[in-house]
Amino acid sequence: MALYPVSAVEELPEGTFKIVQIGKRSVGVYNVKGDYYAVLNYCPHQGAELCRGTVCGTTLESQVYEFIYGRDQEILRCPWHGWEFDLKSGKSLFSDKVRTRSYPVVVENGTVQLVIGAEETKEEHHV
């Protein structure tokens, strides 16, 4: 396991995100309501830069011209074809078989850090 510093906590305020490059991998790191999540910046559908999409929620039953959202700021929508993924887990909202890679994030000493497994860092050095 390796820790990769992403930013200072104050540089990633609530409701914002940052795309970082870790080796050959592009990862989006998000501050959702004070909690941090990270997903691979790659849509499994056709390879779009997933993190260039919008962060939204799910639409709940509501009156005409009224929009009520559930899971607000927890859903990432691919900019190419609208596939939606849960920022917390990387799982798609439409199929149990589709997901994007998610990474643990820790905060230590005021620094947001991405956790990459040892097996993944070995793969990067051999590619």
C-alpha positions in Angstrom: 0.0 0.0 0.0 1.2 3.4 -0.9 -0.1 6.9 0.0 -0.1 9.6 -2.6 -0.7 13.2 -1.4 -3.4 14.9 -3.5 -3.8 18.3 -1.8 -4.2 20.2 1.4 -7.7 19.9 2.9 -8.3 23.6 2.4 -7.5 23.3 -1.3 -10.3 20.8 -1.8 -13.4 22.4 -0.3 -16.8 20.7 0.0 -18.5 20.2 -3.4 -15.2 20.4 -5.4 -13.0 17.8 -7.0 -9.5 17.5 -8.5 -8.1 15.3 -11.2 -4.6 14.0 -10.4 -2.1 11.9 -12.2 -0.7 8.9 -10.3 1.8 7.2 -12.6 -0.1 6.4 -15.7 -3.4 6.6 -14.0 -5.8 9.6 -13.9 -8.0 9.7 -10.8 -10.7 12.1 -9.7 -10.8 13.0 -6.0 -14.0 14.4 -4.7 -15.1 16.2 -1.5 -18.7 15.2 -1.0 -20.3 16.8 2.0 -16.9 16.7 3.9 -16.1 13.1 2.9 -13.5 12.3 0.3 -13.9 9.7 -2.5 -11.7 8.8 -5.5 -12.6 7.1 -8.8 -10.6 6.2 -11.9 -11.0 8.9 -14.6 -12.1 6.3 -17.1 -15.6 5.2 -18.1 -15.9 1.5 -18.7 -18.4 2.0 -21.5 -16.2 3.7 -24.1 -13.2 5.2 -22.3 -14.4 8.7 -21.8 -12.7 10.9 -19.1 -15.4 10.1 -16.6 -14.4 12.8 -14.1 -15.1 15.5 -16.7 -18.8 14.6 -16.3 -21.2 16.3 -13.9 -21.7 15.4 -10.2 -25.4 15.1 -9.5 -28.0 13.1 -7.6 -30.9 10.8 -8.4 -34.3 12.2 -9.2 -37.0 11.4 -6.7 -40.8 11.5 -7.2 -42.0 15.1 -7.2 -44.6 17.4 -8.5 -44.6 18.9 -12.0 -41.7 21.4 -12.4 -40.4 20.4 -9.0 -37.1 18.6 -8.8 -36.2 16.7 -5.6 -32.9 15.0 -5.6 -31.8 12.0 -3.5 -28.1 11.2 -3.0 -27.3 14.8 -4.0 -23.6 15.3 -5.0 -23.0 11.5 -4.8 -23.5 10.5 -8.4 -21.0 11.0 -11.3 -22.5 11.1 -14.8 -20.2 10.3 -17.8 -20.0 13.3 -20.2 -20.3 11.1 -23.3 -23.3 8.9 -22.8 -24.7 9.7 -19.4 -23.7 6.5 -17.6 -24.0 7.1 -13.8 -21.7 5.9 -11.1 -21.8 6.1 -7.3 -18.9 8.2 -6.2 -18.7 6.3 -2.9 -18.3 2.8 -4.4 -17.7 3.2 -8.1 -20.8 1.0 -8.8 -23.0 1.9 -11.7 -26.6 2.8 -11.0 -27.9 0.6 -13.8 -26.1 -2.7 -13.5 -24.4 -4.8 -10.8 -21.9 -5.9 -13.4 -20.6 -2.5 -14.3 -18.4 -0.3 -12.2 -15.5 2.1 -12.3 -12.5 1.6 -10.1 -12.7 3.4 -6.7 -9.8 4.2 -4.4 -9.7 4.7 -0.6 -8.8 8.3 0.5 -7.4 9.2 3.9 -6.8 12.6 5.5 -3.6 12.8 7.7 -2.1 16.0 9.0 -4.3 18.2 6.9 -3.4 16.4 3.6 -5.8 14.5 1.4 -4.1 11.2 0.3 -5.0 8.6 -2.2 -4.4 4.9 -1.2 -3.0 2.7 -4.0 -2.4 -1.0 -3.4 1.1 -2.5 -3.7 0.0 -4.8 -6.6 -1.1 -1.7 -8.6 2.1 0.2 -8.1 4.0 -2.9 -9.3 1.9 -3.1 -12.4 2.7 0.6 -13.3 6.5 -0.1 -13.1 6.2 -3.1 -15.4 4.1 -1.5 -18.1 
